[in-house]
Amino acid sequence: MESQMIRPGHLTAHQTARMLGTDLAGVRKLVQRGHLERSGGSPRQPWYPAKDVTALLVKRATANAA
């Protein structure tokens, strides 16, 4: 269940996974590898900055285009 009280400019783990085309385990791997950083929420329902998720999408798109 997604949090209803998320700060503006942040995404839940589920929203992040949907945007990146992965699952929650994939999001956790991105955090472990240092590609994405939590910015709030709780240990079970973390939030991620929307600008960081967008930057990761752009980075992936440029890598795939090259």
All heavy atoms as a GROMACS GRO file, in nm:
protein
  504
    1MET      N    1   0.084  -0.119   0.000
    1MET     CA    2   0.000   0.000   0.000
    1MET      C    3   0.088   0.124   0.000
    1MET      O    4   0.181   0.135   0.078
    1MET     CB    5  -0.088  -0.003   0.124
    1MET     CG    6  -0.184   0.111   0.130
    1MET     SD    7  -0.313   0.068   0.248
    1MET     CE    8  -0.315   0.212   0.346
    2GLU      N    9   0.058   0.219  -0.088
    2GLU     CA   10   0.140   0.338  -0.100
    2GLU      C   11   0.097   0.444   0.002
    2GLU      O   12  -0.018   0.455   0.037
    2GLU     CB   13   0.127   0.395  -0.241
    2GLU     CG   14   0.186   0.302  -0.344
    2GLU     CD   15   0.185   0.363  -0.483
    2GLU    OE1   16   0.196   0.486  -0.492
    2GLU    OE2   17   0.173   0.286  -0.577
    3SER      N   18   0.196   0.520   0.047
    3SER     CA   19   0.171   0.625   0.144
    3SER      C   20   0.088   0.737   0.081
    3SER      O   21   0.112   0.777  -0.032
    3SER     CB   22   0.304   0.681   0.195
    3SER     OG   23   0.282   0.791   0.278
    4GLN      N   24  -0.006   0.789   0.155
    4GLN     CA   25  -0.089   0.899   0.108
    4GLN      C   26  -0.027   1.035   0.141
    4GLN      O   27  -0.064   1.134   0.084
    4GLN     CB   28  -0.229   0.889   0.171
    4GLN     CG   29  -0.303   0.763   0.135
    4GLN     CD   30  -0.336   0.756  -0.013
    4GLN    OE1   31  -0.366   0.855  -0.076
    4GLN    NE2   32  -0.327   0.637  -0.069
    5MET      N   33   0.067   1.038   0.235
    5MET     CA   34   0.124   1.164   0.283
    5MET      C   35   0.269   1.181   0.237
    5MET      O   36   0.357   1.202   0.317
    5MET     CB   37   0.114   1.170   0.435
    5MET     CG   38  -0.025   1.158   0.490
    5MET     SD   39  -0.134   1.291   0.436
    5MET     CE   40  -0.062   1.428   0.521
    6ILE      N   41   0.293   1.173   0.110
    6ILE     CA   42   0.429   1.186   0.059
    6ILE      C   43   0.457   1.334   0.029
    6ILE      O   44   0.369   1.407  -0.015
    6ILE     CB   45   0.449   1.097  -0.065
    6ILE    CG1   46   0.594   1.093  -0.103
    6ILE    CG2   47   0.361   1.140  -0.178
    6ILE    CD1   48   0.629   0.983  -0.199
    7ARG      N   49   0.581   1.374   0.054
    7ARG     CA   50   0.620   1.513   0.029
    7ARG      C   51   0.621   1.542  -0.120
    7ARG      O   52   0.655   1.453  -0.200
    7ARG     CB   53   0.760   1.540   0.085
    7ARG     CG   54   0.764   1.545   0.234
    7ARG     CD   55   0.901   1.586   0.281
    7ARG     NE   56   0.998   1.481   0.244
    7ARG     CZ   57   1.125   1.484   0.278
    7ARG    NH1   58   1.174   1.583   0.346
    7ARG    NH2   59   1.206   1.386   0.242
    8PRO      N   60   0.588   1.664  -0.158
    8PRO     CA   61   0.596   1.701  -0.301
    8PRO      C   62   0.739   1.683  -0.352
    8PRO      O   63   0.836   1.708  -0.281
    8PRO     CB   64   0.556   1.848  -0.302
    8PRO     CG   65   0.477   1.868  -0.176
    8PRO     CD   66   0.535   1.772  -0.076
    9GLY      N   67   0.751   1.640  -0.476
    9GLY     CA   68   0.882   1.621  -0.536
    9GLY      C   69   0.947   1.488  -0.504
    9GLY      O   70   1.064   1.466  -0.534
   10HIS      N   71   0.870   1.398  -0.443
   10HIS     CA   72   0.921   1.266  -0.407
   10HIS      C   73   0.830   1.158  -0.463
   10HIS      O   74   0.713   1.182  -0.491
   10HIS     CB   75   0.930   1.252  -0.255
   10HIS     CG   76   1.035   1.338  -0.196
   10HIS    ND1   77   1.018   1.473  -0.175
   10HIS    CD2   78   1.160   1.310  -0.155
   10HIS    CE1   79   1.128   1.523  -0.123
   10HIS    NE2   80   1.216   1.427  -0.110
   11LEU      N   81   0.887   1.040  -0.479
   11LEU     CA   82   0.812   0.925  -0.530
   11LEU      C   83   0.824   0.810  -0.432
   11LEU      O   84   0.928   0.794  -0.366
   11LEU     CB   85   0.869   0.881  -0.665
   11LEU     CG   86   0.865   0.982  -0.778
   11LEU    CD1   87   0.949   0.934  -0.895
   11LEU    CD2   88   0.723   1.006  -0.821
   12THR      N   89   0.721   0.729  -0.425
   12THR     CA   90   0.727   0.609  -0.343
   12THR      C   91   0.813   0.505  -0.416
   12THR      O   92   0.845   0.521  -0.534
   12THR     CB   93   0.588   0.550  -0.319
   12THR    OG1   94   0.535   0.507  -0.445
   12THR    CG2   95   0.495   0.649  -0.252
   13ALA      N   96   0.846   0.398  -0.348
   13ALA     CA   97   0.923   0.290  -0.410
   13ALA      C   98   0.844   0.228  -0.525
   13ALA      O   99   0.902   0.196  -0.629
   13ALA     CB  100   0.958   0.184  -0.306
   14HIS      N  101   0.714   0.215  -0.509
   14HIS     CA  102   0.631   0.158  -0.616
   14HIS      C  103   0.628   0.249  -0.738
   14HIS      O  104   0.640   0.201  -0.852
   14HIS     CB  105   0.488   0.133  -0.566
   14HIS     CG  106   0.478   0.022  -0.469
   14HIS    ND1  107   0.473  -0.110  -0.507
   14HIS    CD2  108   0.474   0.021  -0.333
   14HIS    CE1  109   0.465  -0.187  -0.400
   14HIS    NE2  110   0.466  -0.109  -0.293
   15GLN      N  111   0.614   0.380  -0.716
   15GLN     CA  112   0.614   0.474  -0.827
   15GLN      C  113   0.749   0.474  -0.897
   15GLN      O  114   0.757   0.479  -1.020
   15GLN     CB  115   0.580   0.614  -0.777
   15GLN     CG  116   0.439   0.629  -0.728
   15GLN     CD  117   0.417   0.759  -0.652
   15GLN    OE1  118   0.509   0.811  -0.589
   15GLN    NE2  119   0.295   0.809  -0.656
   16THR      N  120   0.856   0.469  -0.818
   16THR     CA  121   0.991   0.467  -0.873
   16THR      C  122   1.012   0.344  -0.959
   16THR      O  123   1.063   0.352  -1.071
   16THR     CB  124   1.095   0.472  -0.759
   16THR    OG1  125   1.074   0.593  -0.685
   16THR    CG2  126   1.236   0.468  -0.812
   17ALA      N  127   0.970   0.229  -0.909
   17ALA     CA  128   0.985   0.104  -0.984
   17ALA      C  129   0.908   0.111  -1.115
   17ALA      O  130   0.958   0.069  -1.220
   17ALA     CB  131   0.936  -0.013  -0.899
   18ARG      N  132   0.786   0.164  -1.111
   18ARG     CA  133   0.705   0.176  -1.232
   18ARG      C  134   0.773   0.265  -1.336
   18ARG      O  135   0.779   0.232  -1.454
   18ARG     CB  136   0.567   0.234  -1.198
   18ARG     CG  137   0.456   0.136  -1.223
   18ARG     CD  138   0.319   0.191  -1.193
   18ARG     NE  139   0.295   0.178  -1.049
   18ARG     CZ  140   0.254   0.276  -0.970
   18ARG    NH1  141   0.230   0.396  -1.018
   18ARG    NH2  142   0.236   0.256  -0.842
   19MET      N  143   0.826   0.379  -1.291
   19MET     CA  144   0.892   0.472  -1.383
   19MET      C  145   1.016   0.411  -1.446
   19MET      O  146   1.044   0.433  -1.564
   19MET     CB  147   0.930   0.602  -1.310
   19MET     CG  148   0.815   0.696  -1.289
   19MET     SD  149   0.869   0.854  -1.221
   19MET     CE  150   0.956   0.925  -1.360
   20LEU      N  151   1.091   0.334  -1.368
   20LEU     CA  152   1.216   0.276  -1.415
   20LEU      C  153   1.195   0.143  -1.488
   20LEU      O  154   1.290   0.087  -1.542
   20LEU     CB  155   1.313   0.257  -1.299
   20LEU     CG  156   1.361   0.385  -1.231
   20LEU    CD1  157   1.445   0.353  -1.109
   20LEU    CD2  158   1.438   0.472  -1.329
   21GLY      N  159   1.073   0.093  -1.487
   21GLY     CA  160   1.044  -0.032  -1.555
   21GLY      C  161   1.107  -0.152  -1.486
   21GLY      O  162   1.152  -0.245  -1.552
   22THR      N  163   1.109  -0.150  -1.355
   22THR     CA  164   1.168  -0.259  -1.278
   22THR      C  165   1.073  -0.296  -1.164
   22THR      O  166   0.961  -0.247  -1.159
   22THR     CB  167   1.308  -0.217  -1.225
   22THR    OG1  168   1.370  -0.330  -1.167
   22THR    CG2  169   1.301  -0.104  -1.125
   23ASP      N  170   1.118  -0.381  -1.075
   23ASP     CA  171   1.038  -0.416  -0.958
   23ASP      C  172   1.104  -0.356  -0.834
   23ASP      O  173   1.206  -0.287  -0.844
   23ASP     CB  174   1.022  -0.567  -0.946
   23ASP     CG  175   1.154  -0.641  -0.940
   23ASP    OD1  176   1.260  -0.577  -0.931
   23ASP    OD2  177   1.152  -0.765  -0.944
   24LEU      N  178   1.048  -0.382  -0.718
   24LEU     CA  179   1.101  -0.325  -0.594
   24LEU      C  180   1.242  -0.375  -0.564
   24LEU      O  181   1.324  -0.300  -0.513
   24LEU     CB  182   1.007  -0.356  -0.476
   24LEU     CG  183   0.870  -0.288  -0.484
   24LEU    CD1  184   0.782  -0.332  -0.368
   24LEU    CD2  185   0.884  -0.138  -0.487
   25ALA      N  186   1.270  -0.499  -0.600
   25ALA     CA  187   1.406  -0.552  -0.580
   25ALA      C  188   1.506  -0.475  -0.666
   25ALA      O  189   1.618  -0.449  -0.622
   25ALA     CB  190   1.410  -0.700  -0.611
   26GLY      N  191   1.465  -0.437  -0.785
   26GLY     CA  192   1.551  -0.358  -0.873
   26GLY      C  193   1.580  -0.221  -0.815
   26GLY      O  194   1.693  -0.170  -0.825
   27VAL      N  195   1.481  -0.161  -0.753
   27VAL     CA  196   1.500  -0.030  -0.688
   27VAL      C  197   1.597  -0.046  -0.572
   27VAL      O  198   1.689   0.036  -0.555
   27VAL     CB  199   1.366   0.030  -0.641
   27VAL    CG1  200   1.387   0.157  -0.560
   27VAL    CG2  201   1.275   0.057  -0.760
   28ARG      N  202   1.581  -0.152  -0.493
   28ARG     CA  203   1.674  -0.176  -0.380
   28ARG      C  204   1.816  -0.194  -0.430
   28ARG      O  205   1.912  -0.144  -0.370
   28ARG     CB  206   1.628  -0.297  -0.300
   28ARG     CG  207   1.507  -0.270  -0.212
   28ARG     CD  208   1.481  -0.382  -0.114
   28ARG     NE  209   1.446  -0.507  -0.178
   28ARG     CZ  210   1.322  -0.544  -0.212
   28ARG    NH1  211   1.220  -0.463  -0.186
   28ARG    NH2  212   1.299  -0.660  -0.269
   29LYS      N  213   1.833  -0.264  -0.542
   29LYS     CA  214   1.967  -0.283  -0.601
   29LYS      C  215   2.027  -0.150  -0.644
   29LYS      O  216   2.147  -0.127  -0.626
   29LYS     CB  217   1.961  -0.377  -0.722
   29LYS     CG  218   1.940  -0.519  -0.686
   29LYS     CD  219   2.068  -0.579  -0.633
   29LYS     CE  220   2.048  -0.728  -0.614
   29LYS     NZ  221   2.156  -0.789  -0.542
   30LEU      N  222   1.946  -0.062  -0.701
   30LEU     CA  223   1.996   0.070  -0.740
   30LEU      C  224   2.044   0.149  -0.618
   30LEU      O  225   2.145   0.219  -0.625
   30LEU     CB  226   1.887   0.148  -0.814
   30LEU     CG  227   1.854   0.099  -0.954
   30LEU    CD1  228   1.728   0.166  -1.006
   30LEU    CD2  229   1.971   0.125  -1.048
   31VAL      N  230   1.974   0.135  -0.507
   31VAL     CA  231   2.015   0.202  -0.383
   31VAL      C  232   2.145   0.140  -0.333
   31VAL      O  233   2.240   0.212  -0.298
   31VAL     CB  234   1.904   0.194  -0.276
   31VAL    CG1  235   1.954   0.245  -0.142
   31VAL    CG2  236   1.781   0.271  -0.321
   32GLN      N  237   2.153   0.008  -0.332
   32GLN     CA  238   2.274  -0.060  -0.284
   32GLN      C  239   2.396  -0.024  -0.367
   32GLN      O  240   2.507  -0.012  -0.314
   32GLN     CB  241   2.255  -0.212  -0.288
   32GLN     CG  242   2.158  -0.264  -0.185
   32GLN     CD  243   2.128  -0.413  -0.205
   32GLN    OE1  244   2.167  -0.474  -0.304
   32GLN    NE2  245   2.057  -0.470  -0.109
   33ARG      N  246   2.377  -0.005  -0.496
   33ARG     CA  247   2.489   0.027  -0.586
   33ARG      C  248   2.522   0.176  -0.589
   33ARG      O  249   2.614   0.217  -0.658
   33ARG     CB  250   2.456  -0.022  -0.726
   33ARG     CG  251   2.450  -0.173  -0.733
   33ARG     CD  252   2.411  -0.220  -0.870
   33ARG     NE  253   2.404  -0.366  -0.872
   33ARG     CZ  254   2.335  -0.434  -0.960
   33ARG    NH1  255   2.265  -0.373  -1.053
   33ARG    NH2  256   2.334  -0.565  -0.954
   34GLY      N  257   2.443   0.256  -0.519
   34GLY     CA  258   2.471   0.399  -0.511
   34GLY      C  259   2.417   0.482  -0.626
   34GLY      O  260   2.453   0.597  -0.642
   35HIS      N  261   2.328   0.425  -0.708
   35HIS     CA  262   2.271   0.497  -0.821
   35HIS      C  263   2.149   0.579  -0.780
   35HIS      O  264   2.107   0.668  -0.855
   35HIS     CB  265   2.230   0.401  -0.932
   35HIS     CG  266   2.344   0.325  -0.988
   35HIS    ND1  267   2.442   0.382  -1.066
   35HIS    CD2  268   2.379   0.194  -0.975
   35HIS    CE1  269   2.530   0.290  -1.100
   35HIS    NE2  270   2.495   0.174  -1.046
   36LEU      N  271   2.093   0.548  -0.665
   36LEU     CA  272   1.972   0.614  -0.617
   36LEU      C  273   1.980   0.623  -0.466
   36LEU      O  274   2.033   0.532  -0.402
   36LEU     CB  275   1.850   0.532  -0.661
   36LEU     CG  276   1.712   0.593  -0.645
   36LEU    CD1  277   1.699   0.721  -0.726
   36LEU    CD2  278   1.606   0.494  -0.693
   37GLU      N  279   1.929   0.732  -0.410
   37GLU     CA  280   1.936   0.751  -0.266
   37GLU      C  281   1.798   0.779  -0.207
   37GLU      O  282   1.720   0.855  -0.265
   37GLU     CB  283   2.029   0.870  -0.237
   37GLU     CG  284   2.072   0.879  -0.093
   37GLU     CD  285   2.178   0.984  -0.074
   37GLU    OE1  286   2.275   0.985  -0.153
   37GLU    OE2  287   2.164   1.064   0.018
   38ARG      N  288   1.770   0.718  -0.096
   38ARG     CA  289   1.644   0.744  -0.026
   38ARG      C  290   1.643   0.888   0.025
   38ARG      O  291   1.747   0.942   0.058
   38ARG     CB  292   1.629   0.652   0.095
   38ARG     CG  293   1.607   0.509   0.060
   38ARG     CD  294   1.600   0.429   0.187
   38ARG     NE  295   1.552   0.296   0.158
   38ARG     CZ  296   1.511   0.212   0.250
   38ARG    NH1  297   1.515   0.245   0.376
   38ARG    NH2  298   1.468   0.093   0.216
   39SER      N  299   1.524   0.946   0.033
   39SER     CA  300   1.516   1.083   0.083
   39SER      C  301   1.409   1.101   0.189
   39SER      O  302   1.370   1.212   0.219
   39SER     CB  303   1.490   1.178  -0.034
   39SER     OG  304   1.364   1.152  -0.089
   40GLY      N  305   1.360   0.992   0.243
   40GLY     CA  306   1.258   1.004   0.347
   40GLY      C  307   1.171   0.881   0.351
   40GLY      O  308   1.208   0.776   0.299
   41GLY      N  309   1.057   0.898   0.413
   41GLY     CA  310   0.966   0.786   0.430
   41GLY      C  311   1.007   0.704   0.550
   41GLY      O  312   1.064   0.755   0.647
   42SER      N  313   0.982   0.576   0.542
   42SER     CA  314   1.018   0.484   0.650
   42SER      C  315   1.099   0.370   0.589
   42SER      O  316   1.105   0.356   0.468
   42SER     CB  317   0.891   0.429   0.716
   42SER     OG  318   0.822   0.346   0.625
   43PRO      N  319   1.161   0.287   0.672
   43PRO     CA  320   1.237   0.175   0.616
   43PRO      C  321   1.152   0.084   0.526
   43PRO      O  322   1.200   0.030   0.428
   43PRO     CB  323   1.285   0.100   0.739
   43PRO     CG  324   1.294   0.204   0.845
   43PRO     CD  325   1.178   0.298   0.817
   44ARG      N  326   1.025   0.069   0.560
   44ARG     CA  327   0.939  -0.018   0.479
   44ARG      C  328   0.874   0.055   0.363
   44ARG      O  329   0.826  -0.008   0.268
   44ARG     CB  330   0.831  -0.080   0.568
   44ARG     CG  331   0.892  -0.178   0.667
   44ARG     CD  332   0.786  -0.257   0.733
   44ARG     NE  333   0.720  -0.337   0.630
   44ARG     CZ  334   0.680  -0.461   0.647
   44ARG    NH1  335   0.699  -0.520   0.763
   44ARG    NH2  336   0.621  -0.527   0.551
   45GLN      N  337   0.864   0.188   0.370
   45GLN     CA  338   0.803   0.268   0.263
   45GLN      C  339   0.892   0.389   0.233
   45GLN      O  340   0.858   0.502   0.268
   45GLN     CB  341   0.663   0.313   0.303
   45GLN     CG  342   0.566   0.198   0.316
   45GLN     CD  343   0.426   0.247   0.347
   45GLN    OE1  344   0.407   0.355   0.401
   45GLN    NE2  345   0.328   0.166   0.313
   46PRO      N  346   1.005   0.365   0.167
   46PRO     CA  347   1.097   0.476   0.139
   46PRO      C  348   1.047   0.566   0.027
   46PRO      O  349   0.964   0.526  -0.055
   46PRO     CB  350   1.225   0.404   0.097
   46PRO     CG  351   1.178   0.275   0.039
   46PRO     CD  352   1.057   0.238   0.119
   47TRP      N  353   1.098   0.689   0.028
   47TRP     CA  354   1.070   0.785  -0.078
   47TRP      C  355   1.200   0.812  -0.151
   47TRP      O  356   1.309   0.801  -0.095
   47TRP     CB  357   1.021   0.916  -0.021
   47TRP     CG  358   0.898   0.911   0.062
   47TRP    CD1  359   0.802   0.813   0.064
   47TRP    CD2  360   0.856   1.008   0.156
   47TRP    NE1  361   0.704   0.844   0.154
   47TRP    CE2  362   0.734   0.965   0.212
   47TRP    CE3  363   0.908   1.127   0.199
   47TRP    CZ2  364   0.665   1.036   0.308
   47TRP    CZ3  365   0.839   1.200   0.295
   47TRP    CH2  366   0.718   1.155   0.348
   48TYR      N  367   1.187   0.852  -0.275
   48TYR     CA  368   1.302   0.886  -0.358
   48TYR      C  369   1.275   1.020  -0.424
   48TYR      O  370   1.161   1.046  -0.467
   48TYR     CB  371   1.327   0.778  -0.463
   48TYR     CG  372   1.349   0.643  -0.399
   48TYR    CD1  373   1.245   0.553  -0.384
   48TYR    CD2  374   1.473   0.609  -0.349
   48TYR    CE1  375   1.264   0.431  -0.322
   48TYR    CE2  376   1.494   0.486  -0.288
   48TYR     CZ  377   1.389   0.399  -0.274
   48TYR     OH  378   1.409   0.279  -0.211
   49PRO      N  379   1.376   1.107  -0.437
   49PRO     CA  380   1.355   1.236  -0.504
   49PRO      C  381   1.317   1.214  -0.651
   49PRO      O  382   1.385   1.141  -0.723
   49PRO     CB  383   1.489   1.307  -0.493
   49PRO     CG  384   1.568   1.232  -0.392
   49PRO     CD  385   1.513   1.093  -0.389
   50ALA      N  386   1.211   1.279  -0.694
   50ALA     CA  387   1.165   1.265  -0.832
   50ALA      C  388   1.272   1.311  -0.930
   50ALA      O  389   1.290   1.251  -1.036
   50ALA     CB  390   1.036   1.344  -0.853
   51LYS      N  391   1.347   1.415  -0.894
   51LYS     CA  392   1.451   1.466  -0.985
   51LYS      C  393   1.562   1.363  -1.004
   51LYS      O  394   1.619   1.351  -1.112
   51LYS     CB  395   1.507   1.599  -0.937
   51LYS     CG  396   1.580   1.593  -0.805
   51LYS     CD  397   1.634   1.731  -0.767
   51LYS     CE  398   1.703   1.727  -0.634
   51LYS     NZ  399   1.823   1.649  -0.631
   52ASP      N  400   1.594   1.286  -0.900
   52ASP     CA  401   1.697   1.182  -0.911
   52ASP      C  402   1.650   1.065  -0.998
   52ASP      O  403   1.727   1.010  -1.076
   52ASP     CB  404   1.737   1.130  -0.773
   52ASP     CG  405   1.813   1.233  -0.691
   52ASP    OD1  406   1.846   1.342  -0.745
   52ASP    OD2  407   1.838   1.207  -0.573
   53VAL      N  408   1.523   1.031  -0.985
   53VAL     CA  409   1.467   0.922  -1.066
   53VAL      C  410   1.464   0.966  -1.213
   53VAL      O  411   1.502   0.890  -1.302
   53VAL     CB  412   1.326   0.883  -1.017
   53VAL    CG1  413   1.263   0.780  -1.108
   53VAL    CG2  414   1.333   0.831  -0.874
   54THR      N  415   1.425   1.090  -1.238
   54THR     CA  416   1.423   1.143  -1.375
   54THR      C  417   1.564   1.146  -1.433
   54THR      O  418   1.584   1.109  -1.548
   54THR     CB  419   1.359   1.283  -1.376
   54THR    OG1  420   1.228   1.275  -1.320
   54THR    CG2  421   1.351   1.338  -1.517
   55ALA      N  422   1.661   1.189  -1.352
   55ALA     CA  423   1.800   1.194  -1.399
   55ALA      C  424   1.850   1.053  -1.434
   55ALA      O  425   1.922   1.036  -1.532
   55ALA     CB  426   1.890   1.256  -1.292
   56LEU      N  427   1.811   0.955  -1.356
   56LEU     CA  428   1.849   0.817  -1.385
   56LEU      C  429   1.787   0.768  -1.516
   56LEU      O  430   1.851   0.700  -1.596
   56LEU     CB  431   1.809   0.727  -1.268
   56LEU     CG  432   1.860   0.584  -1.269
   56LEU    CD1  433   2.012   0.579  -1.276
   56LEU    CD2  434   1.812   0.512  -1.142
   57LEU      N  435   1.661   0.807  -1.540
   57LEU     CA  436   1.596   0.773  -1.666
   57LEU      C  437   1.668   0.836  -1.786
   57LEU      O  438   1.689   0.771  -1.887
   57LEU     CB  439   1.450   0.819  -1.665
   57LEU     CG  440   1.351   0.733  -1.589
   57LEU    CD1  441   1.218   0.804  -1.576
   57LEU    CD2  442   1.334   0.600  -1.657
   58VAL      N  443   1.707   0.962  -1.772
   58VAL     CA  444   1.778   1.031  -1.879
   58VAL      C  445   1.914   0.965  -1.903
   58VAL      O  446   1.954   0.943  -2.018
   58VAL     CB  447   1.795   1.181  -1.845
   58VAL    CG1  448   1.891   1.249  -1.940
   58VAL    CG2  449   1.660   1.250  -1.844
   59LYS      N  450   1.983   0.930  -1.795
   59LYS     CA  451   2.113   0.864  -1.807
   59LYS      C  452   2.099   0.731  -1.880
   59LYS      O  453   2.180   0.698  -1.967
   59LYS     CB  454   2.170   0.843  -1.667
   59LYS     CG  455   2.308   0.784  -1.664
   59LYS     CD  456   2.359   0.774  -1.521
   59LYS     CE  457   2.494   0.709  -1.514
   59LYS     NZ  458   2.540   0.694  -1.376
   60ARG      N  459   1.996   0.656  -1.848
   60ARG     CA  460   1.972   0.528  -1.915
   60ARG      C  461   1.940   0.548  -2.062
   60ARG      O  462   1.986   0.472  -2.147
   60ARG     CB  463   1.858   0.452  -1.848
   60ARG     CG  464   1.895   0.390  -1.717
   60ARG     CD  465   1.776   0.315  -1.662
   60ARG     NE  466   1.811   0.232  -1.549
   60ARG     CZ  467   1.728   0.150  -1.490
   60ARG    NH1  468   1.603   0.139  -1.532
   60ARG    NH2  469   1.766   0.077  -1.387
   61ALA      N  470   1.860   0.649  -2.092
   61ALA     CA  471   1.820   0.675  -2.231
   61ALA      C  472   1.940   0.715  -2.316
   61ALA      O  473   1.954   0.670  -2.429
   61ALA     CB  474   1.713   0.782  -2.236
   62THR      N  475   2.028   0.798  -2.261
   62THR     CA  476   2.146   0.840  -2.337
   62THR      C  477   2.244   0.723  -2.354
   62THR      O  478   2.310   0.713  -2.457
   62THR     CB  479   2.216   0.960  -2.273
   62THR    OG1  480   2.247   0.930  -2.136
   62THR    CG2  481   2.130   1.083  -2.278
   63ALA      N  482   2.253   0.637  -2.253
   63ALA     CA  483   2.340   0.520  -2.264
   63ALA      C  484   2.287   0.423  -2.371
   63ALA      O  485   2.366   0.363  -2.445
   63ALA     CB  486   2.352   0.449  -2.130
   64ASN      N  487   2.157   0.409  -2.378
   64ASN     CA  488   2.097   0.319  -2.479
   64ASN      C  489   2.105   0.378  -2.620
   64ASN      O  490   2.109   0.304  -2.717
   64ASN     CB  491   1.951   0.290  -2.445
   64ASN     CG  492   1.940   0.199  -2.324
   64ASN    OD1  493   2.033   0.127  -2.290
   64ASN    ND2  494   1.825   0.202  -2.260
   65ALA      N  495   2.107   0.509  -2.630
   65ALA     CA  496   2.112   0.575  -2.760
   65ALA      C  497   2.253   0.572  -2.818
   65ALA      O  498   2.270   0.583  -2.940
   65ALA     CB  499   2.065   0.720  -2.749
   66ALA      N  500   2.352   0.559  -2.733
   66ALA     CA  501   2.492   0.563  -2.780
   66ALA      C  502   2.537   0.434  -2.841
   66ALA      O  503   2.490   0.335  -2.853
   66ALA     CB  504   2.584   0.596  -2.664
   0.00000   0.00000   0.00000
